Amino acid sequence: MSLEAIQKVTEAEQAARERRAEAAEEAKRIAADAERAGRQLVADARAKAEQEARAMLAEAETQAQREAEQTMADNAARCEALKQDARKRLDKAAGLVVGRVGNS
C-alpha cells in the first residue's frame, strides 16, 4: 500500500473516531435535555395537582360551611317552633295546675 493510501485510511479512521465521539456527546446532550424536560414536566404536574387539590379543599370547606349554616338555621327554626308551641301549651298547663290546686 502506498504512503498516500495509508495516510487516507488513517485520516478516514480519525474522522470516523471524531464523528463517533461527536455522536456520543450529542446523544449524552439529548439524553440530559430529555431528562431535564421530564423532571420539569413532573414538577409542573405536581404543582398543578397541588393547586387543584388546594382548590378542591377550599371548595369542600366552603360547601361544608354553607351546609353547617343551613343546618344551624333549620335547627334554630325548629327550636323556635317548639318554643312557640310550648308557650301555647304553657297557658293551658298553668290553667290545669291552678284548677287542680284549687280543687284540692
C-alpha positions as CSV (number, residue, x, y, z in Angstrom):
1,M,0.0,0.0,0.0
2,S,1.3,3.4,-0.8
3,L,2.1,6.0,1.8
4,E,-0.7,8.2,0.4
5,A,-3.3,5.4,0.7
6,I,-2.2,4.7,4.3
7,Q,-2.5,8.4,5.1
8,K,-6.0,8.5,3.6
9,V,-7.1,5.4,5.6
10,T,-5.6,6.9,8.8
11,E,-7.4,10.2,8.1
12,A,-10.7,8.4,7.4
13,E,-10.3,6.4,10.7
14,Q,-9.6,9.6,12.6
15,A,-12.6,11.3,11.0
16,A,-14.8,8.2,11.9
17,R,-13.5,8.3,15.5
18,E,-14.3,12.1,15.7
19,R,-17.8,11.6,14.3
20,R,-18.4,8.7,16.8
21,A,-17.2,10.9,19.7
22,E,-19.4,13.8,18.4
23,A,-22.4,11.4,18.1
24,A,-21.8,10.1,21.6
25,E,-21.6,13.7,23.0
26,E,-24.8,14.6,21.1
27,A,-26.5,11.5,22.5
28,K,-25.5,12.5,26.0
29,R,-26.7,16.0,25.5
30,I,-30.1,14.8,24.1
31,A,-30.5,12.4,27.0
32,A,-29.7,15.1,29.5
33,D,-32.1,17.5,27.8
34,A,-34.8,14.8,27.8
35,E,-34.2,14.1,31.5
36,R,-34.3,17.7,32.4
37,A,-37.5,18.2,30.4
38,G,-39.0,15.1,32.1
39,R,-38.2,16.4,35.5
40,Q,-39.8,19.8,34.6
41,L,-42.9,18.0,33.4
42,V,-43.1,16.1,36.7
43,A,-42.6,19.3,38.7
44,D,-45.2,21.1,36.7
45,A,-47.7,18.2,37.0
46,R,-47.1,18.0,40.8
47,A,-47.6,21.8,41.2
48,K,-50.8,21.7,39.1
49,A,-52.1,18.7,41.2
50,E,-51.3,20.5,44.4
51,Q,-53.0,23.7,43.2
52,E,-56.1,21.6,42.1
53,A,-56.1,19.8,45.5
54,R,-56.0,23.2,47.3
55,A,-58.9,24.5,45.2
56,M,-60.9,21.3,45.8
57,L,-60.3,21.5,49.5
58,A,-61.3,25.2,49.6
59,E,-64.5,24.4,47.7
60,A,-65.2,21.5,50.1
61,E,-64.7,23.7,53.1
62,T,-67.0,26.4,51.6
63,Q,-69.7,23.8,50.9
64,A,-69.3,22.3,54.4
65,Q,-69.7,25.8,55.9
66,R,-72.8,26.5,53.8
67,E,-74.3,23.2,54.8
68,A,-73.4,23.8,58.5
69,E,-75.0,27.3,58.3
70,Q,-78.1,25.8,56.7
71,T,-78.4,23.1,59.3
72,M,-78.0,25.7,62.1
73,A,-80.7,27.8,60.5
74,D,-83.0,24.8,60.2
75,N,-82.4,23.7,63.7
76,A,-83.0,27.3,65.0
77,A,-86.3,27.4,63.1
78,R,-87.4,24.1,64.6
79,C,-86.3,25.2,68.1
80,E,-88.3,28.4,67.7
81,A,-91.4,26.5,66.5
82,L,-91.0,24.2,69.6
83,K,-90.8,27.2,71.9
84,Q,-93.9,28.8,70.4
85,D,-95.8,25.5,70.7
86,A,-94.6,25.2,74.3
87,R,-95.7,28.8,75.1
88,K,-99.1,28.0,73.7
89,R,-99.4,24.9,75.9
90,L,-98.0,26.8,78.9
91,D,-101.2,28.7,79.5
92,K,-103.2,25.5,79.3
93,A,-100.8,23.7,81.6
94,A,-100.9,26.6,84.1
95,G,-104.7,26.5,84.0
96,L,-104.7,22.8,84.7
97,V,-102.3,23.3,87.6
98,V,-104.4,26.1,89.1
99,G,-107.5,24.0,88.6
100,R,-106.0,21.0,90.4
101,V,-104.6,23.2,93.2
102,G,-108.0,25.0,93.5
103,N,-109.8,21.6,93.6
104,S,-107.7,20.2,96.3
